[in-house]
Amino acid sequence: MPTVNLAVPEELKQDMDGHGEINWSEVARQAFKQKLEDLALLEKFTAKSRLTEKDAERLGREVGEALTKRLRQAAGA
């Protein structure tokens, strides 16, 4: 199996060292696998899309604004 080296901040490494019972290589493998599965799903979802990146940004902005408005109304602001 190939080896991959990662750089992590010193504080993170110290926290990881405090949990020697955890196989951090396995945690990293699972995280990499999950990210790749997420990307594959996103690529499959967007492959047939006719939306441009500009369209997606506009829709994201509109959804964000609508959610903000809804949450403010629910909070009585």
DRENLUMPA-848377 format. One record per atom (N, C-alpha, C): residue in three letters; atom name; residue number from 0; x, z, y. Coordinates in nm, 4 decimals. Layout:
BEGIN
<aa->ala; at->CA; i->NUM; east->X; up->Z; north->Y>
...
! end
This chain:
BEGIN
<aa->met; at->N; i->0; east->0.0858; up->0.0000; north->-0.1175>
<aa->met; at->CA; i->0; east->0.0000; up->0.0000; north->0.0000>
<aa->met; at->C; i->0; east->0.0902; up->0.0000; north->0.1236>
<aa->pro; at->N; i->1; east->0.0605; up->-0.0872; north->0.2216>
<aa->pro; at->CA; i->1; east->0.1401; up->-0.0906; north->0.3444>
<aa->pro; at->C; i->1; east->0.1263; up->0.0401; north->0.4228>
<aa->thr; at->N; i->2; east->0.2256; up->0.0665; north->0.5045>
<aa->thr; at->CA; i->2; east->0.2262; up->0.1859; north->0.5883>
<aa->thr; at->C; i->2; east->0.2039; up->0.1462; north->0.7332>
<aa->val; at->N; i->3; east->0.1210; up->0.2234; north->0.8027>
<aa->val; at->CA; i->3; east->0.0964; up->0.2040; north->0.9452>
<aa->val; at->C; i->3; east->0.1340; up->0.3335; north->1.0159>
<aa->asn; at->N; i->4; east->0.2126; up->0.3236; north->1.1202>
<aa->asn; at->CA; i->4; east->0.2499; up->0.4412; north->1.1990>
<aa->asn; at->C; i->4; east->0.1654; up->0.4465; north->1.3245>
<aa->leu; at->N; i->5; east->0.1181; up->0.5646; north->1.3592>
<aa->leu; at->CA; i->5; east->0.0360; up->0.5839; north->1.4781>
<aa->leu; at->C; i->5; east->0.1026; up->0.6819; north->1.5725>
<aa->ala; at->N; i->6; east->0.0868; up->0.6577; north->1.7006>
<aa->ala; at->CA; i->6; east->0.1322; up->0.7533; north->1.8010>
<aa->ala; at->C; i->6; east->0.0101; up->0.8293; north->1.8506>
<aa->val; at->N; i->7; east->0.0204; up->0.9614; north->1.8524>
<aa->val; at->CA; i->7; east->-0.0882; up->1.0461; north->1.9028>
<aa->val; at->C; i->7; east->-0.0292; up->1.1445; north->2.0033>
<aa->pro; at->N; i->8; east->-0.1101; up->1.1906; north->2.0971>
<aa->pro; at->CA; i->8; east->-0.0607; up->1.2901; north->2.1922>
<aa->pro; at->C; i->8; east->-0.0157; up->1.4177; north->2.1197>
<aa->glu; at->N; i->9; east->0.0825; up->1.4849; north->2.1767>
<aa->glu; at->CA; i->9; east->0.1400; up->1.6045; north->2.1151>
<aa->glu; at->C; i->9; east->0.0336; up->1.7097; north->2.0851>
<aa->glu; at->N; i->10; east->-0.0587; up->1.7308; north->2.1776>
<aa->glu; at->CA; i->10; east->-0.1634; up->1.8323; north->2.1570>
<aa->glu; at->C; i->10; east->-0.2508; up->1.7981; north->2.0368>
<aa->leu; at->N; i->11; east->-0.2835; up->1.6706; north->2.0224>
<aa->leu; at->CA; i->11; east->-0.3632; up->1.6272; north->1.9073>
<aa->leu; at->C; i->11; east->-0.2867; up->1.6520; north->1.7777>
<aa->lys; at->N; i->12; east->-0.1586; up->1.6185; north->1.7766>
<aa->lys; at->CA; i->12; east->-0.0760; up->1.6403; north->1.6571>
<aa->lys; at->C; i->12; east->-0.0700; up->1.7886; north->1.6220>
<aa->gln; at->N; i->13; east->-0.0580; up->1.8745; north->1.7207>
<aa->gln; at->CA; i->13; east->-0.0550; up->2.0180; north->1.6944>
<aa->gln; at->C; i->13; east->-0.1867; up->2.0645; north->1.6328>
<aa->asp; at->N; i->14; east->-0.2980; up->2.0138; north->1.6861>
<aa->asp; at->CA; i->14; east->-0.4289; up->2.0495; north->1.6302>
<aa->asp; at->C; i->14; east->-0.4420; up->2.0000; north->1.4864>
<aa->met; at->N; i->15; east->-0.3938; up->1.8783; north->1.4605>
<aa->met; at->CA; i->15; east->-0.3982; up->1.8240; north->1.3250>
<aa->met; at->C; i->15; east->-0.3128; up->1.9082; north->1.2305>
<aa->asp; at->N; i->16; east->-0.1958; up->1.9488; north->1.2772>
<aa->asp; at->CA; i->16; east->-0.1073; up->2.0314; north->1.1944>
<aa->asp; at->C; i->16; east->-0.1726; up->2.1646; north->1.1593>
<aa->gly; at->N; i->17; east->-0.2634; up->2.2101; north->1.2424>
<aa->gly; at->CA; i->17; east->-0.3346; up->2.3345; north->1.2160>
<aa->gly; at->C; i->17; east->-0.4380; up->2.3211; north->1.1057>
<aa->his; at->N; i->18; east->-0.4587; up->2.1993; north->1.0579>
<aa->his; at->CA; i->18; east->-0.5550; up->2.1727; north->0.9508>
<aa->his; at->C; i->18; east->-0.4862; up->2.0933; north->0.8406>
<aa->gly; at->N; i->19; east->-0.3854; up->2.1562; north->0.7814>
<aa->gly; at->CA; i->19; east->-0.3075; up->2.0913; north->0.6763>
<aa->gly; at->C; i->19; east->-0.3869; up->2.0575; north->0.5519>
<aa->glu; at->N; i->20; east->-0.5047; up->2.1161; north->0.5381>
<aa->glu; at->CA; i->20; east->-0.5877; up->2.0884; north->0.4206>
<aa->glu; at->C; i->20; east->-0.6537; up->1.9511; north->0.4280>
<aa->ile; at->N; i->21; east->-0.6483; up->1.8894; north->0.5444>
<aa->ile; at->CA; i->21; east->-0.7136; up->1.7600; north->0.5639>
<aa->ile; at->C; i->21; east->-0.6126; up->1.6483; north->0.5426>
<aa->asn; at->N; i->22; east->-0.6537; up->1.5474; north->0.4684>
<aa->asn; at->CA; i->22; east->-0.5714; up->1.4294; north->0.4458>
<aa->asn; at->C; i->22; east->-0.5957; up->1.3340; north->0.5633>
<aa->trp; at->N; i->23; east->-0.5112; up->1.3439; north->0.6643>
<aa->trp; at->CA; i->23; east->-0.5309; up->1.2666; north->0.7873>
<aa->trp; at->C; i->23; east->-0.5176; up->1.1171; north->0.7637>
<aa->ser; at->N; i->24; east->-0.4380; up->1.0787; north->0.6659>
<aa->ser; at->CA; i->24; east->-0.4288; up->0.9360; north->0.6333>
<aa->ser; at->C; i->24; east->-0.5632; up->0.8839; north->0.5840>
<aa->glu; at->N; i->25; east->-0.6322; up->0.9637; north->0.5036>
<aa->glu; at->CA; i->25; east->-0.7643; up->0.9224; north->0.4542>
<aa->glu; at->C; i->25; east->-0.8654; up->0.9176; north->0.5687>
<aa->val; at->N; i->26; east->-0.8576; up->1.0131; north->0.6585>
<aa->val; at->CA; i->26; east->-0.9461; up->1.0131; north->0.7753>
<aa->val; at->C; i->26; east->-0.9243; up->0.8847; north->0.8561>
<aa->ala; at->N; i->27; east->-0.7988; up->0.8482; north->0.8770>
<aa->ala; at->CA; i->27; east->-0.7674; up->0.7265; north->0.9525>
<aa->ala; at->C; i->27; east->-0.8170; up->0.6024; north->0.8776>
<aa->arg; at->N; i->28; east->-0.7941; up->0.5970; north->0.7454>
<aa->arg; at->CA; i->28; east->-0.8421; up->0.4824; north->0.6668>
<aa->arg; at->C; i->28; east->-0.9926; up->0.4658; north->0.6794>
<aa->gln; at->N; i->29; east->-1.0652; up->0.5762; north->0.6696>
<aa->gln; at->CA; i->29; east->-1.2109; up->0.5698; north->0.6804>
<aa->gln; at->C; i->29; east->-1.2539; up->0.5247; north->0.8201>
<aa->ala; at->N; i->30; east->-1.1845; up->0.5737; north->0.9224>
<aa->ala; at->CA; i->30; east->-1.2177; up->0.5341; north->1.0599>
<aa->ala; at->C; i->30; east->-1.1916; up->0.3857; north->1.0810>
<aa->phe; at->N; i->31; east->-1.0787; up->0.3363; north->1.0298>
<aa->phe; at->CA; i->31; east->-1.0480; up->0.1936; north->1.0424>
<aa->phe; at->C; i->31; east->-1.1524; up->0.1096; north->0.9694>
<aa->lys; at->N; i->32; east->-1.1889; up->0.1528; north->0.8495>
<aa->lys; at->CA; i->32; east->-1.2872; up->0.0796; north->0.7701>
<aa->lys; at->C; i->32; east->-1.4221; up->0.0763; north->0.8421>
<aa->gln; at->N; i->33; east->-1.4653; up->0.1905; north->0.8945>
<aa->gln; at->CA; i->33; east->-1.5937; up->0.1970; north->0.9649>
<aa->gln; at->C; i->33; east->-1.5934; up->0.1075; north->1.0882>
<aa->lys; at->N; i->34; east->-1.4843; up->0.1084; north->1.1634>
<aa->lys; at->CA; i->34; east->-1.4751; up->0.0247; north->1.2832>
<aa->lys; at->C; i->34; east->-1.4835; up->-0.1225; north->1.2456>
<aa->leu; at->N; i->35; east->-1.4155; up->-0.1626; north->1.1389>
<aa->leu; at->CA; i->35; east->-1.4205; up->-0.3017; north->1.0948>
<aa->leu; at->C; i->35; east->-1.5604; up->-0.3406; north->1.0479>
<aa->glu; at->N; i->36; east->-1.6294; up->-0.2500; north->0.9794>
<aa->glu; at->CA; i->36; east->-1.7673; up->-0.2769; north->0.9381>
<aa->glu; at->C; i->36; east->-1.8574; up->-0.2919; north->1.0596>
<aa->asp; at->N; i->37; east->-1.8380; up->-0.2065; north->1.1594>
<aa->asp; at->CA; i->37; east->-1.9170; up->-0.2158; north->1.2831>
<aa->asp; at->C; i->37; east->-1.8921; up->-0.3495; north->1.3529>
<aa->leu; at->N; i->38; east->-1.7657; up->-0.3905; north->1.3594>
<aa->leu; at->CA; i->38; east->-1.7325; up->-0.5179; north->1.4235>
<aa->leu; at->C; i->38; east->-1.7919; up->-0.6353; north->1.3472>
<aa->ala; at->N; i->39; east->-1.7884; up->-0.6300; north->1.2150>
<aa->ala; at->CA; i->39; east->-1.8459; up->-0.7373; north->1.1338>
<aa->ala; at->C; i->39; east->-1.9961; up->-0.7482; north->1.1589>
<aa->leu; at->N; i->40; east->-2.0631; up->-0.6343; north->1.1671>
<aa->leu; at->CA; i->40; east->-2.2065; up->-0.6353; north->1.1939>
<aa->leu; at->C; i->40; east->-2.2348; up->-0.6917; north->1.3331>
<aa->leu; at->N; i->41; east->-2.1556; up->-0.6522; north->1.4302>
<aa->leu; at->CA; i->41; east->-2.1730; up->-0.7033; north->1.5662>
<aa->leu; at->C; i->41; east->-2.1498; up->-0.8535; north->1.5708>
<aa->glu; at->N; i->42; east->-2.0449; up->-0.8999; north->1.5025>
<aa->glu; at->CA; i->42; east->-2.0184; up->-1.0436; north->1.4986>
<aa->glu; at->C; i->42; east->-2.1317; up->-1.1193; north->1.4316>
<aa->lys; at->N; i->43; east->-2.1860; up->-1.0641; north->1.3238>
<aa->lys; at->CA; i->43; east->-2.2979; up->-1.1292; north->1.2543>
<aa->lys; at->C; i->43; east->-2.4200; up->-1.1339; north->1.3458>
<aa->phe; at->N; i->44; east->-2.4445; up->-1.0254; north->1.4165>
<aa->phe; at->CA; i->44; east->-2.5592; up->-1.0162; north->1.5059>
<aa->phe; at->C; i->44; east->-2.5475; up->-1.1144; north->1.6221>
<aa->thr; at->N; i->45; east->-2.4268; up->-1.1275; north->1.6756>
<aa->thr; at->CA; i->45; east->-2.4088; up->-1.2119; north->1.7942>
<aa->thr; at->C; i->45; east->-2.3802; up->-1.3576; north->1.7608>
<aa->ala; at->N; i->46; east->-2.3503; up->-1.3896; north->1.6362>
<aa->ala; at->CA; i->46; east->-2.3136; up->-1.5268; north->1.5992>
<aa->ala; at->C; i->46; east->-2.4229; up->-1.6270; north->1.6321>
<aa->lys; at->N; i->47; east->-2.5472; up->-1.5872; north->1.6170>
<aa->lys; at->CA; i->47; east->-2.6581; up->-1.6784; north->1.6412>
<aa->lys; at->C; i->47; east->-2.7204; up->-1.6598; north->1.7793>
<aa->ser; at->N; i->48; east->-2.6639; up->-1.5724; north->1.8574>
<aa->ser; at->CA; i->48; east->-2.7192; up->-1.5436; north->1.9891>
<aa->ser; at->C; i->48; east->-2.6894; up->-1.6572; north->2.0865>
<aa->arg; at->N; i->49; east->-2.7852; up->-1.6854; north->2.1711>
<aa->arg; at->CA; i->49; east->-2.7648; up->-1.7847; north->2.2757>
<aa->arg; at->C; i->49; east->-2.7344; up->-1.7173; north->2.4091>
<aa->leu; at->N; i->50; east->-2.7281; up->-1.5830; north->2.4082>
<aa->leu; at->CA; i->50; east->-2.6962; up->-1.5112; north->2.5308>
<aa->leu; at->C; i->50; east->-2.5503; up->-1.5311; north->2.5682>
<aa->thr; at->N; i->51; east->-2.5283; up->-1.5482; north->2.6967>
<aa->thr; at->CA; i->51; east->-2.3908; up->-1.5527; north->2.7444>
<aa->thr; at->C; i->51; east->-2.3449; up->-1.4100; north->2.7717>
<aa->glu; at->N; i->52; east->-2.2167; up->-1.3934; north->2.7932>
<aa->glu; at->CA; i->52; east->-2.1647; up->-1.2603; north->2.8253>
<aa->glu; at->C; i->52; east->-2.2281; up->-1.2102; north->2.9559>
<aa->lys; at->N; i->53; east->-2.2481; up->-1.3016; north->3.0499>
<aa->lys; at->CA; i->53; east->-2.3115; up->-1.2658; north->3.1771>
<aa->lys; at->C; i->53; east->-2.4549; up->-1.2178; north->3.1539>
<aa->asp; at->N; i->54; east->-2.5282; up->-1.2853; north->3.0647>
<aa->asp; at->CA; i->54; east->-2.6646; up->-1.2439; north->3.0312>
<aa->asp; at->C; i->54; east->-2.6653; up->-1.1039; north->2.9708>
<aa->ala; at->N; i->55; east->-2.5728; up->-1.0798; north->2.8792>
<aa->ala; at->CA; i->55; east->-2.5657; up->-0.9499; north->2.8123>
<aa->ala; at->C; i->55; east->-2.5341; up->-0.8386; north->2.9123>
<aa->glu; at->N; i->56; east->-2.4434; up->-0.8659; north->3.0049>
<aa->glu; at->CA; i->56; east->-2.4103; up->-0.7662; north->3.1066>
<aa->glu; at->C; i->56; east->-2.5322; up->-0.7360; north->3.1944>
<aa->arg; at->N; i->57; east->-2.6053; up->-0.8414; north->3.2324>
<aa->arg; at->CA; i->57; east->-2.7244; up->-0.8239; north->3.3154>
<aa->arg; at->C; i->57; east->-2.8297; up->-0.7415; north->3.2418>
<aa->leu; at->N; i->58; east->-2.8534; up->-0.7747; north->3.1153>
<aa->leu; at->CA; i->58; east->-2.9510; up->-0.7001; north->3.0364>
<aa->leu; at->C; i->58; east->-2.9093; up->-0.5539; north->3.0191>
<aa->gly; at->N; i->59; east->-2.7813; up->-0.5315; north->2.9943>
<aa->gly; at->CA; i->59; east->-2.7316; up->-0.3956; north->2.9807>
<aa->gly; at->C; i->59; east->-2.7522; up->-0.3152; north->3.1078>
<aa->arg; at->N; i->60; east->-2.7253; up->-0.3786; north->3.2195>
<aa->arg; at->CA; i->60; east->-2.7454; up->-0.3122; north->3.3489>
<aa->arg; at->C; i->60; east->-2.8938; up->-0.2806; north->3.3709>
<aa->glu; at->N; i->61; east->-2.9813; up->-0.3749; north->3.3397>
<aa->glu; at->CA; i->61; east->-3.1245; up->-0.3537; north->3.3573>
<aa->glu; at->C; i->61; east->-3.1759; up->-0.2416; north->3.2670>
<aa->val; at->N; i->62; east->-3.1304; up->-0.2392; north->3.1436>
<aa->val; at->CA; i->62; east->-3.1713; up->-0.1331; north->3.0513>
<aa->val; at->C; i->62; east->-3.1224; up->0.0018; north->3.1020>
<aa->gly; at->N; i->63; east->-2.9983; up->0.0065; north->3.1472>
<aa->gly; at->CA; i->63; east->-2.9434; up->0.1314; north->3.2003>
<aa->gly; at->C; i->63; east->-3.0215; up->0.1818; north->3.3202>
<aa->glu; at->N; i->64; east->-3.0566; up->0.0909; north->3.4097>
<aa->glu; at->CA; i->64; east->-3.1347; up->0.1297; north->3.5278>
<aa->glu; at->C; i->64; east->-3.2733; up->0.1794; north->3.4878>
<aa->ala; at->N; i->65; east->-3.3354; up->0.1121; north->3.3922>
<aa->ala; at->CA; i->65; east->-3.4690; up->0.1528; north->3.3474>
<aa->ala; at->C; i->65; east->-3.4644; up->0.2899; north->3.2807>
<aa->leu; at->N; i->66; east->-3.3623; up->0.3138; north->3.1992>
<aa->leu; at->CA; i->66; east->-3.3495; up->0.4445; north->3.1339>
<aa->leu; at->C; i->66; east->-3.3248; up->0.5548; north->3.2358>
<aa->thr; at->N; i->67; east->-3.2411; up->0.5271; north->3.3338>
<aa->thr; at->CA; i->67; east->-3.2141; up->0.6259; north->3.4388>
<aa->thr; at->C; i->67; east->-3.3425; up->0.6602; north->3.5121>
<aa->lys; at->N; i->68; east->-3.4196; up->0.5580; north->3.5460>
<aa->lys; at->CA; i->68; east->-3.5460; up->0.5798; north->3.6160>
<aa->lys; at->C; i->68; east->-3.6413; up->0.6640; north->3.5312>
<aa->arg; at->N; i->69; east->-3.6525; up->0.6311; north->3.4026>
<aa->arg; at->CA; i->69; east->-3.7414; up->0.7023; north->3.3122>
<aa->arg; at->C; i->69; east->-3.6999; up->0.8493; north->3.2979>
<aa->leu; at->N; i->70; east->-3.5691; up->0.8721; north->3.2822>
<aa->leu; at->CA; i->70; east->-3.5205; up->1.0088; north->3.2675>
<aa->leu; at->C; i->70; east->-3.5423; up->1.0915; north->3.3936>
<aa->arg; at->N; i->71; east->-3.5239; up->1.0287; north->3.5089>
<aa->arg; at->CA; i->71; east->-3.5482; up->1.1001; north->3.6356>
<aa->arg; at->C; i->71; east->-3.6949; up->1.1361; north->3.6511>
<aa->gln; at->N; i->72; east->-3.7823; up->1.0435; north->3.6118>
<aa->gln; at->CA; i->72; east->-3.9260; up->1.0723; north->3.6188>
<aa->gln; at->C; i->72; east->-3.9634; up->1.1842; north->3.5240>
<aa->ala; at->N; i->73; east->-3.9070; up->1.1831; north->3.4048>
<aa->ala; at->CA; i->73; east->-3.9363; up->1.2875; north->3.3059>
<aa->ala; at->C; i->73; east->-3.8868; up->1.4231; north->3.3521>
<aa->ala; at->N; i->74; east->-3.7767; up->1.4233; north->3.4277>
<aa->ala; at->CA; i->74; east->-3.7195; up->1.5485; north->3.4779>
<aa->ala; at->C; i->74; east->-3.7893; up->1.5944; north->3.6042>
<aa->gly; at->N; i->75; east->-3.8755; up->1.5105; north->3.6589>
<aa->gly; at->CA; i->75; east->-3.9489; up->1.5478; north->3.7792>
<aa->gly; at->C; i->75; east->-3.8665; up->1.5334; north->3.9060>
<aa->ala; at->N; i->76; east->-3.7636; up->1.4517; north->3.8991>
<aa->ala; at->CA; i->76; east->-3.6770; up->1.4315; north->4.0157>
<aa->ala; at->C; i->76; east->-3.7377; up->1.3365; north->4.1152>
! end
